[in-house]
Amino acid sequence: MEPVEFSVLGPVRVQRAGAEVALGGPQERALLALLLVRAGQPVAVSEIVTVLWGARPPRSAVNVVRRHVGSLRRLMEPGLPVRAVGRWLARDAGGYLWTADAESLDLLRFRRLREEARRAEPGQAVDLFVEALSSWQGPVAGDIAADVRERAGFGAVDRERQAAVREAADAALRAGVPGVVLPLLREAAADDPLDEPVLARLILVLAATGNRGEAFDTYRTAATRLAHELGIDPGAELREAHRASLQDAAPPTSLPRPAQLPHDLPTFTGRESELDDVLARSDPTGGVVITAIGGMAGIGKTTLAVHLAHRVAERFPDGQLYVNLRGFDPSGAVMSAGEAVRLFLDALGVPPERVPHEVEAQAALYRGLLAGRRFLVLLDNARDTDQVRPLLPGTPGCLTIVTSRSRLSGLVAAHGAHALTLRPLHAGQARAFLERRLGAARLAGESRAVTEITALCAGLPLALACVAARAATHPHFPLSAVAAELRAAHGSLDAFNRTDPAVNVGAVFSWSLGAVSPGAARLFRLLGLHPGPDVCAPAAAALAAVPMPQARGLLAELADVHLAREHTPGRYALHDLVRAHAAELVQAEDDQAAAVDRLSASYLHTAHAADRLLAPHADTVPPDAPPAGVTPQALSDDQDALAWLAAEYRVLLAVIDAAARSGRDRLAAQLAWSLEPFFDRRGHWHDGAAAQRTALACALRLSDPAWEARGLRGLARAEGRLGLHDSSRARLRRALELFTELGDATGQAHTHRSLGWECEQQGDLPGALRHNERALELFRQSGPPAAQASVLNSVGWYHALLGRYRQALSHCFEALAMLQDLGDRYGQAVTWDSIAYAQHGLGRHPHALLGYHNALTLYRELGVPYMEACTLAHIGDTHLAMGAPEEAETSWRQALALFASLGHPDAEQVRERLLAARGGRRDLA
């Protein structure tokens, strides 16, 4: 009989008589890996199906498994008759069993050698451990797809290797031969840099082999990583190893290091004296340093501030924060101080539920996070001192740069800011500006034209940039011709010209506008109606009622002459001064109202489509048919919907506010309602509450009880997430009254579900169940199947929480079948989690793990970190119940890392589990 060797400790391999056997496709290799890892144990067909396909197997899955089994049998034993019993693979107990021994399978050989090493004397044990670990060529079945490996539970076998490395290190230290295991420890620490027992032994072995400096660095790196990724200090074992090898090392804490500065302009020139002045005063070691850069619109404040920030950024290693405060936005959409500080808190890693409700408290938290650290904060386009004050760091070590058209005298008087007022470029600087962009050869022999251009632009960098762009796109035009065109241009920006009567920058913009096509000029004027910070091609197409490819070309035309800036791929922004010019010009357009209606409808219809993809069971209200010339963006799936909503988020908030201000109350209410699932999914609860307050005010103006009820429920959900439960419950009760008066069964059902969630927060599980059972009754009368399926799972979940596990499974499996038919992946994930919880309660721990892994896979695909963390915590609980404390601790650590990154209070519960696993040692705080 030919010898056959199977390898699964690394890539899956089979060798017959020393020759490699060519295995089949990915699924056959995965099936072989599963059977090898479980050698000697029957593997059920249902488990094979789940491992190979996850939560959404095809109907033909069982037949495909049988074909794969047949292929494996033929590969392993080519001459085996069809119905004969094979040497390796056999049917057993509703599944399949692989028969192997330590001579044929590397995993069994590793386990046998490890067991022998545990019983041997230290010297011999080291040799046996090293021989056992030499079998490993990488992660178990490392050539199999990651999601399949996870569902198969191969990670638990990988951890056997880590445990063996720890045991080998202990034996080597006892035997006095630490150097033998040093390569093994380094490799194991690299594989899992959060494995404290391995790190502790690596430190001890490094110290024992004379590598004390590396031992110190290893501890410092481990402490930093534990603080950053898990929010915990090193455990007692790791601290003791450090103490035994070195002295006095304190684990540092860390924050995210945001790097938010906009791109520095490569053609920056001039402002040498201003730069020297600011650089001389930008060392914050002696106190808080604030530089306030002022000047008229278009003078180059932002360009100078960004260039300066990049020059000094290396002095501030803890991070750089940037925000455009939109203080003089032509649309009037000035950013509030609260919105700005929340953006900074988000960049600093503070999750929404940890953000206080009051702006003063938010600012205090922000200042506390910056205390003792070196940050650079760039506050661009501020309106006044009051807008800036909550965003100022409070302790030495930080530099704040503020730009504004206002003098900000309060900032100078009350906070000691250094004021710098920019003046127009003088003739020499303006000439250097043009030379940097056009080249010296272009300016040679055209001194008179250059002088005239710089005079007509009055030294304004923005105006000079527009002229340079025009000249650069026509390299054969003499500058004298450019100067003549500019001289003949006319225009007006009275609101800005008041700051300097000698400047008519509108003339420059009008002249630049004359260089583009009529279609691009019309789009430019219409962009004066857009309320958001930037615009994409589909929105521009709706605004101008042109096809999207044409809109994309028109935007590119405007960018070519510096009337728009493509700040990220496909998204265009206008300088405030340019937007003001567009807003002035659009007053002559006859179809302003129609253009705004088209734009608003484009956003509303696409947001509604995203809502349907994110929450197919939600209570949606289809908008009216879009106006002619509007084609909503096509979204293929929930990931596409999330990407669109994230890209347009700030624009959508601005559209809600603009619609409310312009009397488009119904549109504002509809758009806020469509965004509600996104607010909840991403944790934007502060913004969600603000949008729903606007929607509720619009509904009250409309005297529309249906929209009032929706506004109440939307606001209540956001308030509940923010912990404002008293207010939330009162609004939900009023919403339920309105929906009942309207005879809206679907609205009543959704409100009962929200009330059930509020009951759960109070610990009233019977009340939560009653509300959800009532919701199920109402949905079965008139609700869509997706809503019925969702609430079926909720009813099952509350039964499980109350210990009624069989009733829970009955409801949840019914829900799962419906959700799979509907293709609702998020609903399936939630339901798999409920099923697994109930299976755990019944003591069916392997079934529970399968359910949890199905949920985990879906949550990771969907990008829902909070639910991923909850599921990992449950997986740890199930491993512990199965008598596998190491696997439990690994899952809990992964859950803790996610909860800590979210700043969620559930992290404390997981820390308590880990504390108990460590025998009560309080080193996880």
N, C-alpha and C positions, 0 to 999 in steps of 0.2 A: 504493500500500500504506500503510495507516494506521501511523503511528509508535507503537511500544509501548515503554514503559519499565518495567523491573523494579527493585524496591528490596528489599534484604535487610539493609542496614546500619541496623538499627532495626526497626520493624514491617515485616512482609512486605506489600508493596503492588505493584499492577500498574495502570498507567495506559495507556489506549488513546486516542490523539488528545486527550490532556489530561484525559480523564474517568476517574474511578476505576472499576476493575472489581471487582465484588462477588465475592470469593473464596468457596470452599465452607467446609465444616466444619473443625474443628481438625486432623484427620488430613490432609485435602487441603492445608491451608496448610503443615503440617509437611513433607509430601512436596515441595511446591513449594519451600520453603526449602532442603531438602536438595539438590534438583536445581540450584537457582540457585547455592548455595555451591560445588557441584562442577561448575559449568558447564564444558563442554568435556571432561569425563571421564565415562566410563560408570559408573553406580552399579548394582551387582548387586541383584537382587530380594531375595536373602537379607539383604543389608545394610539394605535399605529395611524389611524385616519387623522386623529387630532394632531399628532406630531407632524405628519407630512403636510397637512393643509390648514391647520389652525381652526379658527371658528367658522370658516365658510367652506366646507368641503363640497366637491361636486357630488351629484347624485350617484355617479358611477364609482365613487371612491373605493368601496369594498371590492368591486371587480378589479379595479386597478391594482389594489394591494395583492390580490391573488395572482395577477399576472407578474407583478414584481417578485413575489415569492417563487413562482415557477422559474423565472429568469435566474434568480440566485441559486436555486437548486441545480440548474443546468450548468451555471458557471463553476460552482464548487465541485460538482461530480458529473462531468460531461457524459459518462456512460450509464448513468442511473436510469433504469426503466421508469416509465411515466408514473405508475402507482406504487413503486417500491419505497420502502422506508429508507431515508437517507442517513448518512453518518452524522451530518451536522444540523440539519434543519428538519423539524417535525411539527405536525399539528399537536396542540395541547390545550385543553380547557378553554375552547372558544378563541384560541389565538395561536401563536407560534412560539416554539422553544428552540433556542440555539444551544447545542451541546459542545462544550470545549473544556480544555484543562489548561493548567499552567504551562505545559509544554507547547501548546498551540496558540495561546492567546496572551499577548503582552500584558494586558490588564490583570489577568489572574496571576501571571508570573510576578508582577510588581507587588500584588497584595500578599503573595506567599512569602516573598523575600522580606517585605516589611514586617510581617508577623514573626518571622525567624529573628530579625534584628531586634525586635522588642524583647525577646527572651534571652538574647546573647549578652556576654560581657561587653563593656564599653568599646574596647579596641576592636573586637570582631564585629560588634554592632555597626560601627562606622563603615566598615567595608561592605557589610550587607546593605545598609541604607544607600550607600553610593551606588552599588550595583543595581538596587531596585530603581533608584531614580534615573539611572542611565537608560532605562526603557523609554523614558518620556522624550518625544521629539517635538512637542508643542501641545497646545490645548487638545482635549479629547475631541476626536473627529474634527480637527481644525479646518479641514477643507469643505465642511458642510456649511450650508447657509446659516447665518447667525440666528435667524428666527427659529429655524428648525432645531438648532442646538439648544436654544432656550426652552422651547416646548418639551424637548426630550429630557431636560433636567441634567444635561451633561456638566453643567457648572458644579454640581455636587461632587462629581468624580474629580474634576480639576482641583477641588479643595482637598482631596486626599493627598495630592502631591504636596500642597503647602504644608499639610500636617506632617507628612513624612520629612520634609526639609527641616521643620522645627525639631522633630525627634532626632534627626541626624546631627543637628547643631548641638543639642543637649549632650548627645553621646560623645561628640568630638571634644567639647569642652571638658567633659569628665575624663576623657582619655588623654587630654593634653595635646591633641593634634587639631587645633582649630582651623589651621590653614587648609585642610582637606576639604572642608565644607564651604569655604568662603565663596567660590564661584557659584555654588548652588544657592546660597543665601542672596547673593546679589541678583541673580536671575529671578528668584522668587519675589524679592522686594520690587523689582521692576515690573513683574506681572501684576502685583497687587500692592500699590504703594500705600494703602490704608490698612494693611494687615499688621496690627501692632505687635502681636507675638513674634512674627517674622522679623520685623524691624528691631525689636528688642534684642533678639539673638544676633542679628547682623551687627548691631552696635557692640555687643559683648565680644563677638569674634573679631571685629576690626580692632578693638582695643587690645585683645589678647595677641594679635599678630603685629602689634606696633603701629597700627594705622589710626592713631588717636585723633588726628585732624579730620580724617574722613568720618570717623565715628561721630565727632561733634557736628559736622555738616549734615550727616544723616539724621541726627535727632532734630536739628534746627529745621531742616526741610520737612520732616514728618510732622513736627508741631505746627508749622505754617499751613501745611496741607490739611491737617485735621481741623484746624480753626476755620479755614476758608471753605472747605467742602462739606464738613459735617457740623461745624459750629460747636466743637467740643475741644477740651484740652487733652493732652496725652494721658493714657491710662496709667494706673499704678505700675504695671509691669514695665512699660516703656520708660517711665520716669526713673524707676529703680535701676534699669539698665544704664540709663544716662548717668545717674548719680554714681554708679559703680565704676564707670569708665572715665568720666570727666567731672567738671565742677561748674556750678552756677550758670545754667543756661535757661533763660526764660522764654517760653514759647510765645512768639508774636501773634497778634491777631491781624486780620486783614479785611479789607473791603474790596469790592470790585474796583478796578482802575479804569474809569471811563476815559475815553479819548475822543471827545466830541467836536474838536475844532474843525471848522470848515477847511476846505482846501486852500492852501496859500497860493496867491497869484504869482506865477513864475515870472511875469513881466513887471513886477513891482519895481518902481523907481521913485526917486525923490524922497522928500520928507526926512532927509538925513538929520537935520537939527532937531526935529520933533522926536525922532527915534532916539537920538542921543540923550535928549532931556528925559524921556520916559525911562530908558534903560538905566540911567543913573539913579532912578528912584524906585526901581522895581525889586529891590531886595527886601523881602518881608520878614527877615529874621528879627528885626527889632519891634515889630508890631504889624497890625493889619494895614496893608497898602492898597489904596483904591486910586485908580487913575480914571478920570472922567474925560473922555474925548468928545468935544462938542464941535458944532459947526453946522452950516446949512445943508440941505439935502443935496446929494450928489457930490459932496466935497471930498469923499473918500474916507469917511470915518471907519466904516466896517473893514475896508481893505487894509487900512493901517492897523487897526486893532487885531485883525487876524494875523497879519504879518508879524506884528510885535509878539503876539501869543506864541507863534511858532518859534520865534527867536529865543524865547525864554522858557519854553515848555520843559526842557530837560531839568530846569531848576525845581520842577514840581512833579516829582516821581509818583505821587499818589493819584494823580489824574487831572484831567482838564474837562471842565463843564462848559457847555455853550447853550444859549437860548436866544432866539429872536423874539423880543417882547412885543413886537408889532405896535410900538407906541404911536406911530403916525401912519398906520395902515389906512389907505384911502377908503376901505370899506367900513372903517370904524370898529373893526373887530380887534380891539386892543386885548392882549393877553393879560389876564388877571395875575396878581402876585401868587394867589393860591394855585392856579394852574401851573405856573412856572416852577414853584417849589415842589409840586407833586412830580413834575417831569424830572427834576433833579433827584428826588427821593427814589424814583423808579430806577434812574441810572446808577444810584448807589446801592441798589439791591434790596430796597425796602418794599415788601409786597403790599398790595392795596389795602388788605385788611389790617395792617399795622399802621397805616397812615391816620393820624388824628383827624377829627372833623373840623376843628377850627384852624384858620390860617396861622394864628400866632403859635399854636402848638406844633403845626407842621414845620414852621420856620425854626422853632426851638429844636426839634428833632434833627433837622438839616444841619443846624450849627453844631449840634452835639456830634454828629457823624464826622464833621470836618475838623473838630477840635483835635489839636495835637498832630495834624497831618498837613502836608504841603500840597495844596490844590491851587490850580489856576481857574478862575471863574470869569467867563466872558459874557457880559449881559449886553446884548446888542439892541439898538433901537429902542431905548427906554423913553417913556413918556415924561416921567417926573420922578422925584425922589421917593414918593410913597410907593411907587411900583417897584423900586429897586430895594428899598430898605429890608424887606423880609428875606432877600436873597444874598445878603452880605454875610460872609463868614464872621465869626465872633472872636476868634483867637489868632495870635500871631502865626505866621507860617504860610499864609495864603495871599495871593495877589488877585484882586478883582479889577477887571477892565470894563468900563461902562461907556457905551456910545449913545449919544442923544442929540437931537436938534435943540433941545432945551439947555439952558445953562447949568441946571442942577445945582444951583447955589446952596440949597439945603444940604446936599451931599457934602459939599465943601465945608459948610459951616458946622454941621453936626457930626460929621464922620471923618473930617480931616482929609478929604479927597484932594488929590493933585489935579487941578483943572488944566486942560490943554485944549485950546480952541484952534481949529484948523482954518487956515485962510486959503483962498484960491492959489493955485500954483503960479509962481511968477513966470515971466517969459522964458527964462532959462530952464526952469523945471518942466514947463509945458513942452518945450522943444525936446528935452531929454525923454519925456514921456512918449512923444510921437516917434522919436528915433528908436526907442526900445522896442516898439511894436512894428514899425515899418522898415527899420534898418537905416543906417546912415546914408547909404547910396541913394535911397529914395528921396531924402531931404536935400541932397547936394544940389546946389544951384537954384533952389526954390526958397530962398530965405524970406522973400517978400510974402509968398503964399503961406509959409509956415507962420510968419508973424501975424498975418490976417486970420488964419484959422485959430491960433491960440487966443487972439483978441476976441473973435466972435464966440468962442467957447468960454471966455471969461475965466480961464484957468480952472474950470470945473473938470475933475478927472472923468466923471461919468459922461459928460458931453464930448470930451476928447476921445474917450474909448469908442463912442458911437462913430465919430468921424474916422478914427483909425480903422475901424472895422469896415466902413464903407470904402475907404481907400485900399485896404488890403484885398477886398474882393474884386477890385478893378485895378490890378497892378500896372496897367498901361495908361491909366488916366494921370495926367500931370496934376500935381497938387494945386496948381493955379486954377485948374478946372474945378477941383473939389472946393476950393475957396469960393469960387464964383457961384457955384450951386448953393453953398451954405449962406452966402450973402443974400441970395434971392429968396431964401426960405423965410417962412413966417409962421408964427404960432404963439401960444400964450399959455402960461401957467401962473396965473395971477396969485394964487394962494401961496406959491413958493417965491415968486419974484419979489414979494414984499420984503423979504429978508435982505435983498440986495437989488435995488432997482436997476443996476447996470447989467444984470444978467437976464437974458431971455432964453432959458434952456429949452423951453418949448419949441423954439425955432429949430434947435438942433434935432429934437425928436421928430418934428414934422418933416425936416429935410431927410432924416433917415427913413422915415415912413415912405417918402417918395421914391425910395430905391427898391421897394418891394412890389409885388404884384397887387392888383386891386383886391384880390381875395384875401391876401395876407394883411393888407391894410384894414379891411373890414373886420377880420378876426381880431386884430389888435384893438380896435375900438370896442368890440364886444367884450373883450377880456376885462374891460373896465367894470363890467357887471358881475364878474365872478367873485364870490365872497371869500374863497379859501386862500390858503397860503401858496398853492401851486395848482397846476392843471395838467391833465394828461390828454392824449389825442382823442379818446372817445368822448370826453366831456367837451373838448373844443369842437368836435364834430357836431354834437348836439347844440351847442351854443350858436354855431354858425349855420346849422342845417346843411352840412355838407358830408359826403362820405368820409369815413375815418382815414383811409389812405391820403385823401386830399388834405384833411386837417393836419395830419402828421407832416406833410410837406410844407404847409403854411406855417406851422410852428418852427420848423427848421429855418424857413426864410427869416422869421423874426429873430431867431437866435443868431443868424449870420450877421445881422446888423446891430447886435447887442441890445435889441429891444426886449428880448427874453433871454433867459439863461437856463440851460438844461442842467440843473444841479444834480439830478440823478437820472439814470437812463429812462427816457420816456416821460419825465416829469419836468415841467417848465415853470419858472418863477419870474416875476417882474419886480424890478426895483420899485420901491414905494413911489419915487418921483415919476417913473415911467407909468406906473399904474394910475397915478393921479392924472397924467396927461391923457391916458386912454379913457378914464372916467369923464374927463372934460369933453373929449371928442365924441363920446358915445351919445351925448345929449342930443346930437343932431340926427341920430338914427330913429327911424320911424317904428321899428319893431322891437324896442327894448323889452316890453312886457312879454312878448312872445318868445324872445330869446331866453329870458329868465325862466319862463315856463318850461321851455325845452330842456334847459340845463337841469332844473330841479327834477323834472320827470325822469331824466336819464339816471340821476343818482337814486331816486326813489325806486325805480323799477329794478335796477341792478341790486340795490340793497334788499328789496323784497325777494329777489331770486336767491340771494345769499342766505337770507333768513330761512327759506324753505329747505335749503341744503343743510344748514346747521341744525335746525330744529324742525324736522318734518312733522312732529306731533304738536307744534305750537299753534296758538290761536292767531292765525294770520288774517289780514284783511287785504284782498287783492286791490291794488290801485286801479284807477280808471285807465283806459287805453291811453298810451302815450301820444303826444301830438305828432303830427307829420314831421318827418325829418329826424326823429329820435329812434335809435336802435340800441336798446339796452345791451350792456356787455354780456357775452355768453360765459357762464360759469359751469364747468364740467362736473365738479364734485365739491365736497366740503373743504378740501385743502385749497382748491381754487378760490372758494368763497372767502376763506380766512385770509388768504394772501391779498385779495382785492380790498377787503375791509381794513386790513392793516395799512395798506398803502394809502387809502383814501380817508383814513380815520379823522384826521384834523379837518379835512375838507368837509366831511359829512357833518361834523359838529357845527362848523361855520354855516353850512346850508340850513340846518335846523334853526339857528339863531336868525339868519337873514330872512328865512321864510316867515318866522314869527313877527319880525319887525315890519315886514312888507305886507302883512295881512293875509298871507297864505297859511292860515292856521291849520287847515285840514292836512296840508302837505307836511307841515312841521310835525303834527301829531303822528301821521302815518310813518314818517321817516324815523322818528324816535322809537316807535313801536317795532319797526323792522330791525332796528339795531339792538334790541333788548337781549337776544341770545348772545350776541357778540360781546356786549358789555359783561355779561355773566361769565361767558367762557374764558375771557381774558382777564377778568378781575378788574375791569375799568368801572368800579362801582361809584366812585365820586363823579366821574363824567356822566355815568348812566343816571345817577340821581339828578344831576343838573339838567340833562336832556329831558328826563321824564317830568320834571317840574315845569319846564317850558311847554311840554306837550299837554300837561294838565291845565295850565293857564290858557292854552289855545282852545282846548275842549270846552272850558267854561265860557270863553268868549263866543264859541259857536253855539252854546246852549244845547250841546249834543250829549245826552246821557250815556250813549254807548262809548264814545271816545273818552268821556269823563271816567267811566268805569275802567277802561283800559289804562288810562293815565294813572289812576289810583293804584291799579295792580302793578304796573311797571315801576312806579316810584316806591311802592311798598317792598317789592322784591329787592331793589337796590338798597333801601334802608335796612332791610333785614340782613343783607350781606355785610353791611357796615356796623351791625350790632345795635341798630336803633329799633329794637323789637316792639316797644310800646307803640311808637308811631306806625310801624309797619302793620301791626295787627289791627289798629284802628282803621287804617286805609283799606285793608283787605275786607274788613266787615262791611264798610260802606260800599266797596266795589261789589260785594256779594249781593247787597240789597238792590243795587242798580241793575245788575245782571238778572236778578230774579224778577224785578218789575218789568224788565224788557222781554222776559221769556227766553233769554239767551242761555240755553242749557250748556253749550260749550264754554261760554264765559264763566258760568257758575262752576263747572267742573274744574277748570284751570285754577279758579280762585280757591276752591276747596283744597286742591293740591298744595297751593302756597300756604294756606292756613295749616295744613298738615305738617309742612316743613317747620312752620313756626312752633307748632306743638312739640315737634321733636326737639327743637332747641331748648324748650322748657323742660324736657324730660317726660312729657306726657305722651308716651307711646300709644296707649289705647286711643287717645284723642287723635293722634296722627293717623292711626289705622282707620278710625271712623270717617275722617275727612276724605281719605283716599278711597275707601269703599263707596262713599257717596259719589265721588268723582267718577268711579268706574260705572256706577249705575247710570249716571248722566251721559257718559261717553257711549255706553252701549245703546242708548236711545238715539243719539244723533251724531256722535263724534266720529272723526276719521279713524281708520284702523291704526294708524301710527300712534295716535293719542291713547287709544284703548290699550295697545300693547305696552306703552310706557307706564300707564297707571297700573296695569296688571302686575308689572314688575314691582312697582312701589308697594302695592298691597302685599305681594309676596315678601318683600323686604321687611315690612313692619311685622308680619307674622313671624319671620325669622328672629327679629330682635326680641319678640315676645316669647321665643322658645318653641313656636309651633312650626317645626321644621318641615314636616311632611306637607302641611298646607302651603307653606312657602314654596316648596318645589313644584307643587301642582300649578300654582299661579305663574311661577317664573318660567317653567318650561313652555307653558302656553304662550307667554309673552315672547320667549325666544324664537319660537317657530314663526310667529307673526313678524317679528323684527327682521329675521333672516329673509323672509319673503319680500319684505319692503326694502331691504338693502340698507337699513338704518344701522350703521356700524357703531355709533356712539351708544345707541340704545342696547345693542347686543353686548357691548363691553360692560355696561352697568348691570345688565341681567346676568351675564356670566359671573360677575362678582357676587351677586345675590345668591345664585345657585351654589357657588363654592362655599359661601358663608353657611348656608343651610346644610350642605354635605358635611362640613366640618362639625356642625352641631350634632349631626347624627353619628359622628365617629367615622365617617367614610373619608379618611384623610387623603388617600391617593386621588379619589374623585375630586376632592376639594382643590388639590394642587392643580389638576388639569383645568378646572374651571377658572382658577385664579390666573393661570398662565395664559389662557385664552383672553381673559380680560386685559391682562398686562400687555399682550401683543397689540391689541386694538388701541388701547390708550396711548401706547408709544407711537403707533402709526398716526393717530389723530393729534398728537401733541397736547396731551392734557396732563401736565406734570402732577397736579394735586391728586387726581384719581390714580395715577401711576403709583404715587407714594403710598396712598391708602392700601392699594392692592399688595404692594410689597410688604407692608406691615402685616397684612393678613397672611401672606405666604409664610412669613417668619413665625407667626402664631401656629400655623399648621405644622411646620417643620418641628417646632418644639413639642407639639402634641404627639408627633411621631417618634419622639426620642432622638431627634437630630439637632442638638443645641448649636453646633457649629454652623449648619446650614441656616438655622433660625437667625443667628447673630449676623450672618452675611446679609440676609434679606433686610433685617432691621437697619443695618448700617446704610444700605442703599436707600431705604425709605427715609432715614434720618437726613441723609445728604440732600434729598429732594425737599423735604419739609424745611430744612434749614435754609436752603436756597430761596424758598418762597417766604421764609420768615413766618411760617404758619404755626399757630400754637399747638397743633397736634404733634409737633416735634418733641414736646415735653413728655408725652405719653410713650413715644418710642424710646426716648432716653431712659425712662423708668424701666422699660423692658430690658434694655441693654444693661442697666444698673443691676437688675435682678440676675441677669445672666452672668455678670461679673462677680456675683456673690455679695452684692450690697455695697461695693466700693464706689464712693461718690466722686468719680473722676470724669463724669460725662457732662458736667454743668456747662 
